[in-house]
Amino acid sequence: MSKVKTVIGSDSVEQFLINEWSQNISNLESIKGGEISQAFSFEDNEGSYVIKVRKIREIHKMRRPFHKEFLAHQYITSKDKSIPIPKVLKYGTYLEDEEVKYIYCICEKHKGSFVHLFQENKQKKVDKSLINMLKKIHCIELPKTNNYGNWSNFKEAGSSSWKVYFSHEIQRCKRFLQEAIKEGNYETVFIEDAIKKLKTLLKYCIEKRYLVHSDYGFDNVLANSEGEITAVFDWEHSLIGDFVYDIAWLDYWEEKETTYAELYRNSTGVSCNLDYTSYDERLQFYKLYQGITAALFFIDSGQEGELLRTKKRVETML
């Protein structure tokens, strides 16, 4: 198990909910999935909910992931109510002392199962819905600013261009890699080679602005038995930039006979001004970047088996 995964007992969570939410808590159950937060479903006399708890690490102390989840629901559903983002009802500090801080978020519970759990006979229908919902997200109208990258609200993001954002990301990866080399004996040559390749592909990135989920699918999207998407959550890493990033993410984490890149480009359910210029090169750039960041995460979280699998995957892209 990842050493950065939040681990907290159900008894602790139940007592917290009794103190902070309702005296009538029932059916508290742990939800599997996620690399960082720990989630539980529960009920009270009014409805069904999910509480997510996560430990804030020193390197992430300035992030406000659950506030971003709150803003995502507020803004996106005001533009398109058909995008089912669970409403955030409460968030804040779960526990804090001199050594550690935990934060929490309580949101509405939506029915459905994680999209990657559907059997093959239903997967095609789920994939079609998954792609159509993703296009709706990419077609959301954004405020008319010139900012790119990680947003703090929908009018503000940290970089003056998409290429500048990724230039900074490449430098961040290089710094993280140097720290990893200092701290342990890892096979890192493939990461160095991948970073060099990224620099040659950066020129293909476009400067049009779209809403990017950045962690779409798998454990962050639910679907019902009819294959319809019922929830899209976990907007912590959401960006303003190139929509192709999300498509590359789907293809990086799940190799399929028919790629999500093909499904997306050929789908006709939703349409807006999507720019497919240098589509293949952009896909390669983002998948390579995602492989690098996955490798660095697995080094940081002590998951050597996953690191080895990532190494093999990245080497096929070089």
Steps between C-alpha positions, in 0.01 A plus 500: 500500500611856431673655799329834426148353515296644789421233757238581759265279701125479450441553875682833480299605193169399659570702814604799289175483303292474819674810635506706179212375285217308667421283801324255267787350299443156349643260241855638514705304244850539362525568125792340319709696252713812488871545557484779760164552672298246695125506437195369684132497407240562770138593556292714734128571519523737203701310241818324386845658499872443455772628732856518370791544741858566401826571670666820382867445433753781542558532125124549443422731792394789275246293303127519568369190319152493650447873447577436134241221499247747641581757230484240221146402594393861537638625167459200270142418596408866448613454137373147438276323752532172310857458630439311829749640752417409862414808702749579777308560821778557752879496512774603738750368752445147630796495741803721554785505747868599490597198291213424264194646333202314353228668296155372405221554252137385517305485175183351362521133411410416141394149404711291265818296470851602398517493119795260488303230687243433225508165321596480135140467378417846644837668460436633148185680615684639803792613282263687266344681797845562649619671182181703451518626859867590454414703190236687699767590755737617228224713348426692820526874437787654696544862611686703239844526658845400373598267784599135470585211727385423853208728586416643841168622362373504145634850435848435638769247410871508551661529154492746212490219240455123479857454377630708791298287740654180365848649488464555875363146541801353321732692729303380802538140384874551463529636856291217640713249311821642647355468851396142430851413378649642820267304726509151347637257245238523228517425129446853366670508159164441329357808675795714386452375141126571519560856620731559203231368265241729660706804409493404132121456503407814694482706178187307394292617797226745404404820682123468494328483840272217607393363836710192579402259778853351508405182693198384300356149504575188704448584873368852433197431280189292580254342259167321550386162364381669179850631435410864576749714691360587845791684664827675414708597801853570630582829324814569707734480200269673254669733249422762239677398182498230232204257505721225349665459841188319627487267201867411542433428869230246412723329245807503723329317786296254294631351178209402274468350153308813396664793677314775680677740262316334209170486689524867591585630154234284332220569749217724381279540809643836612663770289681828559814668372755224570840540334657172379816654355803269557267267690737200504801704612300659781378157613858375507618802698235467770527122531875531541457771763242288681742208498774718649279637775367149574857371536594785734184441706579128534854586612361747756237254626733200511313288242787319330283254309297783348822688421630200302175475304513874429859469378398237244203712388705818458776321309247393237428869433862611455 
